Amino acid sequence: MSFPAYPEYKDSGVEWLGQVPSHWSVVQVRRLFRLINGATPPSGYDEYWGGDITWVTPEDLSKIEANQICASKRTLSEQGYRACGFQLIQAGSIAVSIRAPVGYVAIAGVPLCVNQGCRGLVPSRDIDSRFYMYWILACREILQSLSGGSTFQELSSNVLAAVPTVWPSSDEQEKIATFLDYETARIDALIEEQQRLIELLKEKRQAVISHAVTKGLDPDVPMKDSGVEWLGEVPAHWELVPLSRVLNSIEQGWSPSADSDPALLREWGVIKLSAIRSGFFVEEKNKRLPEGFSPRLDLEIKAGDLLITRANTPELVGDACVVREQPAARLIFSDLVYRLRASESIDPLFLCYCLISDVGRVQFQIHARGSSMSMAKISHEHIKQCMISLPPLDEQRRIVSIIDEHLARISELSSAGRKTVELLEERRSALISAAVTGKIDVRDWTPPASSTEAEHEGVGAVT
């Protein structure tokens, strides 16, 4: 469905706001809200923490899934509250982040405090906080552009207080807010549905790889017990071998100082860990080496190379890929990456799929070591000890071909799902912006009489 425009408009006098409905006022934020600063208790006092007082930070605001915030990662005791001279923000007020980054926002569902990275907006008039929460969402880029600071962006209280905003009647604010609550909930439900589909496709991808490299392609082939609990039965004609049997060498890379920008055509660069992504090589994930720097030529990445991360989070350590095409830039692999040279008995792509299969993942997670495990590591020996089930070479290649076909279809569906999410998020933002700036008139809007009717109407279009 589409929504009409207002009968009459006027110039708001604000360039980025443009025209607004003729009966709306344009005022500064300070006319509608009292701004409450935040703070953090002095460090070194355990008794200041762990109480019943909610203490909201930008991180807390960034992680909420609804429009309301009622809890925080850390809480204050009564002593911590008094030590800061806090002023509680009452339920129904707005909490907004003014640094790292600017513009996360939610309505306080309980009385709470904020840290110095946030401000509380306490209504000083009879207004609907939901409307102004949506207005902040619509104006996030404007608020960010008004921020200053040499080390990080910060929106000062004075600047925030002086930002011009619209002021419809309280009845109209409520109508617009109720409309946006309903419509954004519908869009969010569609986004969640697509994200579930993308996650299911990710699981399907992993299942396809894992089944193919442990059970093969023929469902009727005779099977045998592998003798390994986490592997189960394997085709009777396959061998169970350690990787030491099929590897000629394991090389570790090198991490010279590099620029933040990626290397361009024929420039030298060193890859990041994120260049290795579950079987894919992402060439642009690299850092350019300084001009005049002499790289190690023996570490240059070539088409056909099998790379594996030797250090990463426990979930990602041991991630692997084969470089299927020669990179446009001249890239080397870092010291957090190994290059595996496979023997003639195994296809590098089959080996890569074994490494990223469930069987490979469980072994790397068993072997990974690290002091905090935020950065786990695997050694040459851990890799050599990993067990795989090895079919004849021609069967390996057939398996790789079938896996590639399945993954290509899954990738197409995943890309379509991500594109749908992107379009829905754009529509959500456009709808919020249009409603809170008066570009559409929803005063006569009423929610559909039934959920079935709502499903048939589709997501509201902005005209």
Disulfide bonds with the S-S distance in Angstrom:
none
